[in-house]
Amino acid sequence: MWQYNRSDTLMHWGIKGMKWGVRRYQNKDGTLTSLGKKRYQEAVSSVQSKHSESGYRSSAKMYDDERKASEKAGYKKWAKDNYLDDLTDSDQKSEFKSYMSELSENARVDRYFADHTDLLSKKLSSINPEAVGYKKALKMIGQYENEWINQMIRESR
């Protein structure tokens, strides 16, 4: 039978009761550890930066600039650039008009979102991770973000 006989090897079987890969972000009494506070704040900051007012404003400006440039170039050039030059003239005009209205709508919705980012910030600041627990607080961040997006979409119509 084979036997391992090397004496120059260090073996480690772990610490009794230790769970591998588990990081503690919350103390037993419910308060967050310093790492938990940092990680929670990073999660909130990530959502807030993803839905920043300046981000939505620059996106709306991009849509407006694209619409103006396309209008200036005309539907013929737009159709050619988008490989639609084999369509009839009336179909090109129709596609171009549809594209212009889509750009206008996207810019309008982004401006609406920009005007209401404070609602999301208020919702996020209402979460107390030490009262509800770290994992539940992270889940609530995602839920609040989704609820806010859905509310903005409904109201912007």
PyMOL commands that place a pseudoatom at each C-alpha (Angstrom):
pseudoatom trace, name=CA, resn=MET, resi=1, chain=A, elem=C, hetatm=0, pos=[0.000, 0.000, 0.000]
pseudoatom trace, name=CA, resn=TRP, resi=2, chain=A, elem=C, hetatm=0, pos=[1.230, 3.539, -0.850]
pseudoatom trace, name=CA, resn=GLN, resi=3, chain=A, elem=C, hetatm=0, pos=[2.222, 5.850, 2.032]
pseudoatom trace, name=CA, resn=TYR, resi=4, chain=A, elem=C, hetatm=0, pos=[3.180, 9.564, 2.104]
pseudoatom trace, name=CA, resn=ASN, resi=5, chain=A, elem=C, hetatm=0, pos=[6.429, 9.991, 4.029]
pseudoatom trace, name=CA, resn=ARG, resi=6, chain=A, elem=C, hetatm=0, pos=[7.722, 13.503, 3.245]
pseudoatom trace, name=CA, resn=SER, resi=7, chain=A, elem=C, hetatm=0, pos=[8.641, 15.405, 6.383]
pseudoatom trace, name=CA, resn=ASP, resi=8, chain=A, elem=C, hetatm=0, pos=[9.452, 18.739, 4.686]
pseudoatom trace, name=CA, resn=THR, resi=9, chain=A, elem=C, hetatm=0, pos=[5.784, 19.512, 3.930]
pseudoatom trace, name=CA, resn=LEU, resi=10, chain=A, elem=C, hetatm=0, pos=[3.531, 21.722, 6.011]
pseudoatom trace, name=CA, resn=MET, resi=11, chain=A, elem=C, hetatm=0, pos=[-0.051, 20.504, 6.250]
pseudoatom trace, name=CA, resn=HIS, resi=12, chain=A, elem=C, hetatm=0, pos=[-2.927, 22.616, 7.436]
pseudoatom trace, name=CA, resn=TRP, resi=13, chain=A, elem=C, hetatm=0, pos=[-6.434, 21.300, 7.975]
pseudoatom trace, name=CA, resn=GLY, resi=14, chain=A, elem=C, hetatm=0, pos=[-8.037, 24.617, 8.891]
pseudoatom trace, name=CA, resn=ILE, resi=15, chain=A, elem=C, hetatm=0, pos=[-9.514, 25.853, 12.110]
pseudoatom trace, name=CA, resn=LYS, resi=16, chain=A, elem=C, hetatm=0, pos=[-12.264, 23.858, 13.719]
pseudoatom trace, name=CA, resn=GLY, resi=17, chain=A, elem=C, hetatm=0, pos=[-15.646, 25.497, 13.007]
pseudoatom trace, name=CA, resn=MET, resi=18, chain=A, elem=C, hetatm=0, pos=[-14.217, 27.824, 10.376]
pseudoatom trace, name=CA, resn=LYS, resi=19, chain=A, elem=C, hetatm=0, pos=[-16.300, 28.307, 7.271]
pseudoatom trace, name=CA, resn=TRP, resi=20, chain=A, elem=C, hetatm=0, pos=[-14.237, 28.723, 4.139]
pseudoatom trace, name=CA, resn=GLY, resi=21, chain=A, elem=C, hetatm=0, pos=[-14.834, 31.816, 2.030]
pseudoatom trace, name=CA, resn=VAL, resi=22, chain=A, elem=C, hetatm=0, pos=[-17.139, 33.491, 4.563]
pseudoatom trace, name=CA, resn=ARG, resi=23, chain=A, elem=C, hetatm=0, pos=[-16.389, 37.117, 5.328]
pseudoatom trace, name=CA, resn=ARG, resi=24, chain=A, elem=C, hetatm=0, pos=[-17.936, 38.742, 8.366]
pseudoatom trace, name=CA, resn=TYR, resi=25, chain=A, elem=C, hetatm=0, pos=[-19.456, 42.127, 7.602]
pseudoatom trace, name=CA, resn=GLN, resi=26, chain=A, elem=C, hetatm=0, pos=[-21.681, 42.164, 10.646]
pseudoatom trace, name=CA, resn=ASN, resi=27, chain=A, elem=C, hetatm=0, pos=[-20.951, 41.597, 14.310]
pseudoatom trace, name=CA, resn=LYS, resi=28, chain=A, elem=C, hetatm=0, pos=[-23.077, 39.289, 16.447]
pseudoatom trace, name=CA, resn=ASP, resi=29, chain=A, elem=C, hetatm=0, pos=[-24.935, 42.284, 17.917]
pseudoatom trace, name=CA, resn=GLY, resi=30, chain=A, elem=C, hetatm=0, pos=[-25.988, 43.501, 14.453]
pseudoatom trace, name=CA, resn=THR, resi=31, chain=A, elem=C, hetatm=0, pos=[-23.536, 46.375, 14.094]
pseudoatom trace, name=CA, resn=LEU, resi=32, chain=A, elem=C, hetatm=0, pos=[-21.425, 46.444, 10.968]
pseudoatom trace, name=CA, resn=THR, resi=33, chain=A, elem=C, hetatm=0, pos=[-17.715, 45.771, 11.070]
pseudoatom trace, name=CA, resn=SER, resi=34, chain=A, elem=C, hetatm=0, pos=[-15.442, 48.412, 9.520]
pseudoatom trace, name=CA, resn=LEU, resi=35, chain=A, elem=C, hetatm=0, pos=[-15.223, 46.224, 6.395]
pseudoatom trace, name=CA, resn=GLY, resi=36, chain=A, elem=C, hetatm=0, pos=[-19.019, 45.881, 6.395]
pseudoatom trace, name=CA, resn=LYS, resi=37, chain=A, elem=C, hetatm=0, pos=[-19.495, 49.650, 6.589]
pseudoatom trace, name=CA, resn=LYS, resi=38, chain=A, elem=C, hetatm=0, pos=[-17.020, 50.175, 3.750]
pseudoatom trace, name=CA, resn=ARG, resi=39, chain=A, elem=C, hetatm=0, pos=[-18.589, 47.495, 1.568]
pseudoatom trace, name=CA, resn=TYR, resi=40, chain=A, elem=C, hetatm=0, pos=[-22.124, 48.758, 2.214]
pseudoatom trace, name=CA, resn=GLN, resi=41, chain=A, elem=C, hetatm=0, pos=[-21.115, 52.340, 1.370]
pseudoatom trace, name=CA, resn=GLU, resi=42, chain=A, elem=C, hetatm=0, pos=[-19.471, 51.085, -1.841]
pseudoatom trace, name=CA, resn=ALA, resi=43, chain=A, elem=C, hetatm=0, pos=[-22.753, 49.379, -2.821]
pseudoatom trace, name=CA, resn=VAL, resi=44, chain=A, elem=C, hetatm=0, pos=[-24.749, 52.569, -2.219]
pseudoatom trace, name=CA, resn=SER, resi=45, chain=A, elem=C, hetatm=0, pos=[-22.165, 54.701, -4.044]
pseudoatom trace, name=CA, resn=SER, resi=46, chain=A, elem=C, hetatm=0, pos=[-22.187, 52.323, -6.997]
pseudoatom trace, name=CA, resn=VAL, resi=47, chain=A, elem=C, hetatm=0, pos=[-25.957, 52.643, -7.423]
pseudoatom trace, name=CA, resn=GLN, resi=48, chain=A, elem=C, hetatm=0, pos=[-25.863, 56.418, -6.958]
pseudoatom trace, name=CA, resn=SER, resi=49, chain=A, elem=C, hetatm=0, pos=[-23.073, 56.902, -9.494]
pseudoatom trace, name=CA, resn=LYS, resi=50, chain=A, elem=C, hetatm=0, pos=[-24.823, 54.618, -11.980]
pseudoatom trace, name=CA, resn=HIS, resi=51, chain=A, elem=C, hetatm=0, pos=[-27.933, 56.798, -11.688]
pseudoatom trace, name=CA, resn=SER, resi=52, chain=A, elem=C, hetatm=0, pos=[-26.279, 60.200, -11.307]
pseudoatom trace, name=CA, resn=GLU, resi=53, chain=A, elem=C, hetatm=0, pos=[-27.989, 63.348, -12.474]
pseudoatom trace, name=CA, resn=SER, resi=54, chain=A, elem=C, hetatm=0, pos=[-24.948, 64.363, -14.531]
pseudoatom trace, name=CA, resn=GLY, resi=55, chain=A, elem=C, hetatm=0, pos=[-24.870, 60.949, -16.215]
pseudoatom trace, name=CA, resn=TYR, resi=56, chain=A, elem=C, hetatm=0, pos=[-28.473, 61.243, -17.325]
pseudoatom trace, name=CA, resn=ARG, resi=57, chain=A, elem=C, hetatm=0, pos=[-27.977, 64.862, -18.424]
pseudoatom trace, name=CA, resn=SER, resi=58, chain=A, elem=C, hetatm=0, pos=[-24.940, 63.968, -20.563]
pseudoatom trace, name=CA, resn=SER, resi=59, chain=A, elem=C, hetatm=0, pos=[-26.836, 61.033, -22.050]
pseudoatom trace, name=CA, resn=ALA, resi=60, chain=A, elem=C, hetatm=0, pos=[-29.754, 63.324, -22.957]
pseudoatom trace, name=CA, resn=LYS, resi=61, chain=A, elem=C, hetatm=0, pos=[-27.309, 65.773, -24.525]
pseudoatom trace, name=CA, resn=MET, resi=62, chain=A, elem=C, hetatm=0, pos=[-25.760, 62.949, -26.545]
pseudoatom trace, name=CA, resn=TYR, resi=63, chain=A, elem=C, hetatm=0, pos=[-29.190, 61.995, -27.917]
pseudoatom trace, name=CA, resn=ASP, resi=64, chain=A, elem=C, hetatm=0, pos=[-29.940, 65.656, -28.737]
pseudoatom trace, name=CA, resn=ASP, resi=65, chain=A, elem=C, hetatm=0, pos=[-26.574, 66.092, -30.477]
pseudoatom trace, name=CA, resn=GLU, resi=66, chain=A, elem=C, hetatm=0, pos=[-27.090, 62.930, -32.505]
pseudoatom trace, name=CA, resn=ARG, resi=67, chain=A, elem=C, hetatm=0, pos=[-30.565, 64.073, -33.538]
pseudoatom trace, name=CA, resn=LYS, resi=68, chain=A, elem=C, hetatm=0, pos=[-29.279, 67.515, -34.612]
pseudoatom trace, name=CA, resn=ALA, resi=69, chain=A, elem=C, hetatm=0, pos=[-26.357, 66.022, -36.567]
pseudoatom trace, name=CA, resn=SER, resi=70, chain=A, elem=C, hetatm=0, pos=[-28.648, 63.544, -38.330]
pseudoatom trace, name=CA, resn=GLU, resi=71, chain=A, elem=C, hetatm=0, pos=[-31.176, 66.247, -39.169]
pseudoatom trace, name=CA, resn=LYS, resi=72, chain=A, elem=C, hetatm=0, pos=[-28.410, 68.442, -40.548]
pseudoatom trace, name=CA, resn=ALA, resi=73, chain=A, elem=C, hetatm=0, pos=[-27.011, 65.622, -42.697]
pseudoatom trace, name=CA, resn=GLY, resi=74, chain=A, elem=C, hetatm=0, pos=[-30.470, 64.670, -43.953]
pseudoatom trace, name=CA, resn=TYR, resi=75, chain=A, elem=C, hetatm=0, pos=[-32.289, 61.415, -44.362]
pseudoatom trace, name=CA, resn=LYS, resi=76, chain=A, elem=C, hetatm=0, pos=[-30.397, 60.378, -47.539]
pseudoatom trace, name=CA, resn=LYS, resi=77, chain=A, elem=C, hetatm=0, pos=[-26.997, 60.419, -45.802]
pseudoatom trace, name=CA, resn=TRP, resi=78, chain=A, elem=C, hetatm=0, pos=[-28.461, 58.812, -42.688]
pseudoatom trace, name=CA, resn=ALA, resi=79, chain=A, elem=C, hetatm=0, pos=[-29.972, 56.014, -44.803]
pseudoatom trace, name=CA, resn=LYS, resi=80, chain=A, elem=C, hetatm=0, pos=[-26.671, 55.454, -46.601]
pseudoatom trace, name=CA, resn=ASP, resi=81, chain=A, elem=C, hetatm=0, pos=[-24.683, 55.400, -43.325]
pseudoatom trace, name=CA, resn=ASN, resi=82, chain=A, elem=C, hetatm=0, pos=[-27.126, 52.846, -41.892]
pseudoatom trace, name=CA, resn=TYR, resi=83, chain=A, elem=C, hetatm=0, pos=[-27.142, 50.674, -45.031]
pseudoatom trace, name=CA, resn=LEU, resi=84, chain=A, elem=C, hetatm=0, pos=[-30.728, 51.545, -45.856]
pseudoatom trace, name=CA, resn=ASP, resi=85, chain=A, elem=C, hetatm=0, pos=[-30.002, 53.144, -49.227]
pseudoatom trace, name=CA, resn=ASP, resi=86, chain=A, elem=C, hetatm=0, pos=[-31.631, 50.211, -51.049]
pseudoatom trace, name=CA, resn=LEU, resi=87, chain=A, elem=C, hetatm=0, pos=[-35.033, 51.222, -49.586]
pseudoatom trace, name=CA, resn=THR, resi=88, chain=A, elem=C, hetatm=0, pos=[-37.435, 53.422, -51.491]
pseudoatom trace, name=CA, resn=ASP, resi=89, chain=A, elem=C, hetatm=0, pos=[-37.328, 57.149, -50.841]
pseudoatom trace, name=CA, resn=SER, resi=90, chain=A, elem=C, hetatm=0, pos=[-40.576, 57.119, -48.840]
pseudoatom trace, name=CA, resn=ASP, resi=91, chain=A, elem=C, hetatm=0, pos=[-39.367, 54.164, -46.718]
pseudoatom trace, name=CA, resn=GLN, resi=92, chain=A, elem=C, hetatm=0, pos=[-36.088, 55.974, -46.004]
pseudoatom trace, name=CA, resn=LYS, resi=93, chain=A, elem=C, hetatm=0, pos=[-38.040, 59.044, -44.876]
pseudoatom trace, name=CA, resn=SER, resi=94, chain=A, elem=C, hetatm=0, pos=[-40.284, 56.900, -42.713]
pseudoatom trace, name=CA, resn=GLU, resi=95, chain=A, elem=C, hetatm=0, pos=[-37.314, 55.101, -41.063]
pseudoatom trace, name=CA, resn=PHE, resi=96, chain=A, elem=C, hetatm=0, pos=[-35.533, 58.410, -40.554]
pseudoatom trace, name=CA, resn=LYS, resi=97, chain=A, elem=C, hetatm=0, pos=[-38.598, 59.970, -38.940]
pseudoatom trace, name=CA, resn=SER, resi=98, chain=A, elem=C, hetatm=0, pos=[-38.939, 56.970, -36.647]
pseudoatom trace, name=CA, resn=TYR, resi=99, chain=A, elem=C, hetatm=0, pos=[-35.254, 57.228, -35.671]
pseudoatom trace, name=CA, resn=MET, resi=100, chain=A, elem=C, hetatm=0, pos=[-35.581, 60.957, -34.946]
pseudoatom trace, name=CA, resn=SER, resi=101, chain=A, elem=C, hetatm=0, pos=[-38.595, 60.433, -32.705]
pseudoatom trace, name=CA, resn=GLU, resi=102, chain=A, elem=C, hetatm=0, pos=[-36.773, 57.626, -30.876]
pseudoatom trace, name=CA, resn=LEU, resi=103, chain=A, elem=C, hetatm=0, pos=[-33.802, 59.918, -30.190]
pseudoatom trace, name=CA, resn=SER, resi=104, chain=A, elem=C, hetatm=0, pos=[-36.115, 62.663, -28.953]
pseudoatom trace, name=CA, resn=GLU, resi=105, chain=A, elem=C, hetatm=0, pos=[-37.959, 60.246, -26.686]
pseudoatom trace, name=CA, resn=ASN, resi=106, chain=A, elem=C, hetatm=0, pos=[-34.707, 58.852, -25.236]
pseudoatom trace, name=CA, resn=ALA, resi=107, chain=A, elem=C, hetatm=0, pos=[-33.451, 62.380, -24.505]
pseudoatom trace, name=CA, resn=ARG, resi=108, chain=A, elem=C, hetatm=0, pos=[-36.765, 63.318, -22.863]
pseudoatom trace, name=CA, resn=VAL, resi=109, chain=A, elem=C, hetatm=0, pos=[-36.760, 60.208, -20.648]
pseudoatom trace, name=CA, resn=ASP, resi=110, chain=A, elem=C, hetatm=0, pos=[-33.125, 60.760, -19.612]
pseudoatom trace, name=CA, resn=ARG, resi=111, chain=A, elem=C, hetatm=0, pos=[-33.895, 64.372, -18.670]
pseudoatom trace, name=CA, resn=TYR, resi=112, chain=A, elem=C, hetatm=0, pos=[-36.849, 63.131, -16.610]
pseudoatom trace, name=CA, resn=PHE, resi=113, chain=A, elem=C, hetatm=0, pos=[-34.614, 60.606, -14.830]
pseudoatom trace, name=CA, resn=ALA, resi=114, chain=A, elem=C, hetatm=0, pos=[-32.027, 63.352, -14.166]
pseudoatom trace, name=CA, resn=ASP, resi=115, chain=A, elem=C, hetatm=0, pos=[-34.696, 65.541, -12.594]
pseudoatom trace, name=CA, resn=HIS, resi=116, chain=A, elem=C, hetatm=0, pos=[-35.682, 62.772, -10.164]
pseudoatom trace, name=CA, resn=THR, resi=117, chain=A, elem=C, hetatm=0, pos=[-32.397, 61.198, -9.014]
pseudoatom trace, name=CA, resn=ASP, resi=118, chain=A, elem=C, hetatm=0, pos=[-32.921, 62.770, -5.589]
pseudoatom trace, name=CA, resn=LEU, resi=119, chain=A, elem=C, hetatm=0, pos=[-35.828, 60.349, -5.001]
pseudoatom trace, name=CA, resn=LEU, resi=120, chain=A, elem=C, hetatm=0, pos=[-33.471, 57.386, -5.313]
pseudoatom trace, name=CA, resn=SER, resi=121, chain=A, elem=C, hetatm=0, pos=[-30.919, 59.003, -2.997]
pseudoatom trace, name=CA, resn=LYS, resi=122, chain=A, elem=C, hetatm=0, pos=[-33.609, 59.583, -0.359]
pseudoatom trace, name=CA, resn=LYS, resi=123, chain=A, elem=C, hetatm=0, pos=[-34.744, 55.960, -0.576]
pseudoatom trace, name=CA, resn=LEU, resi=124, chain=A, elem=C, hetatm=0, pos=[-31.189, 54.663, -0.279]
pseudoatom trace, name=CA, resn=SER, resi=125, chain=A, elem=C, hetatm=0, pos=[-30.404, 56.873, 2.701]
pseudoatom trace, name=CA, resn=SER, resi=126, chain=A, elem=C, hetatm=0, pos=[-33.490, 55.544, 4.508]
pseudoatom trace, name=CA, resn=ILE, resi=127, chain=A, elem=C, hetatm=0, pos=[-31.930, 52.067, 4.790]
pseudoatom trace, name=CA, resn=ASN, resi=128, chain=A, elem=C, hetatm=0, pos=[-30.324, 51.329, 8.155]
pseudoatom trace, name=CA, resn=PRO, resi=129, chain=A, elem=C, hetatm=0, pos=[-28.083, 48.299, 7.559]
pseudoatom trace, name=CA, resn=GLU, resi=130, chain=A, elem=C, hetatm=0, pos=[-27.518, 47.760, 11.264]
pseudoatom trace, name=CA, resn=ALA, resi=131, chain=A, elem=C, hetatm=0, pos=[-31.257, 47.558, 11.919]
pseudoatom trace, name=CA, resn=VAL, resi=132, chain=A, elem=C, hetatm=0, pos=[-32.178, 45.243, 9.028]
pseudoatom trace, name=CA, resn=GLY, resi=133, chain=A, elem=C, hetatm=0, pos=[-28.916, 43.329, 8.683]
pseudoatom trace, name=CA, resn=TYR, resi=134, chain=A, elem=C, hetatm=0, pos=[-26.156, 43.552, 6.106]
pseudoatom trace, name=CA, resn=LYS, resi=135, chain=A, elem=C, hetatm=0, pos=[-27.465, 41.021, 3.568]
pseudoatom trace, name=CA, resn=LYS, resi=136, chain=A, elem=C, hetatm=0, pos=[-31.011, 42.372, 3.710]
pseudoatom trace, name=CA, resn=ALA, resi=137, chain=A, elem=C, hetatm=0, pos=[-29.715, 45.946, 3.317]
pseudoatom trace, name=CA, resn=LEU, resi=138, chain=A, elem=C, hetatm=0, pos=[-27.869, 44.961, 0.123]
pseudoatom trace, name=CA, resn=LYS, resi=139, chain=A, elem=C, hetatm=0, pos=[-31.016, 43.284, -1.160]
pseudoatom trace, name=CA, resn=MET, resi=140, chain=A, elem=C, hetatm=0, pos=[-33.030, 46.421, -0.340]
pseudoatom trace, name=CA, resn=ILE, resi=141, chain=A, elem=C, hetatm=0, pos=[-30.579, 48.564, -2.354]
pseudoatom trace, name=CA, resn=GLY, resi=142, chain=A, elem=C, hetatm=0, pos=[-31.320, 46.443, -5.436]
pseudoatom trace, name=CA, resn=GLN, resi=143, chain=A, elem=C, hetatm=0, pos=[-35.061, 46.487, -4.789]
pseudoatom trace, name=CA, resn=TYR, resi=144, chain=A, elem=C, hetatm=0, pos=[-35.153, 50.267, -4.306]
pseudoatom trace, name=CA, resn=GLU, resi=145, chain=A, elem=C, hetatm=0, pos=[-33.133, 50.764, -7.474]
pseudoatom trace, name=CA, resn=ASN, resi=146, chain=A, elem=C, hetatm=0, pos=[-35.515, 48.582, -9.512]
pseudoatom trace, name=CA, resn=GLU, resi=147, chain=A, elem=C, hetatm=0, pos=[-38.613, 50.208, -7.990]
pseudoatom trace, name=CA, resn=TRP, resi=148, chain=A, elem=C, hetatm=0, pos=[-37.223, 53.671, -8.779]
pseudoatom trace, name=CA, resn=ILE, resi=149, chain=A, elem=C, hetatm=0, pos=[-36.450, 52.732, -12.394]
pseudoatom trace, name=CA, resn=ASN, resi=150, chain=A, elem=C, hetatm=0, pos=[-39.922, 51.255, -12.895]
pseudoatom trace, name=CA, resn=GLN, resi=151, chain=A, elem=C, hetatm=0, pos=[-41.552, 54.296, -11.293]
pseudoatom trace, name=CA, resn=MET, resi=152, chain=A, elem=C, hetatm=0, pos=[-39.553, 56.664, -13.523]
pseudoatom trace, name=CA, resn=ILE, resi=153, chain=A, elem=C, hetatm=0, pos=[-40.496, 54.712, -16.650]
pseudoatom trace, name=CA, resn=ARG, resi=154, chain=A, elem=C, hetatm=0, pos=[-44.211, 54.747, -15.720]
pseudoatom trace, name=CA, resn=GLU, resi=155, chain=A, elem=C, hetatm=0, pos=[-44.209, 58.445, -14.854]
pseudoatom trace, name=CA, resn=SER, resi=156, chain=A, elem=C, hetatm=0, pos=[-42.176, 59.568, -17.868]
pseudoatom trace, name=CA, resn=ARG, resi=157, chain=A, elem=C, hetatm=0, pos=[-44.746, 58.261, -20.345]
for i in range(1, 157): cmd.bond("trace and resi %d" % i, "trace and resi %d" % (i + 1))
show_as sticks, trace
zoom trace
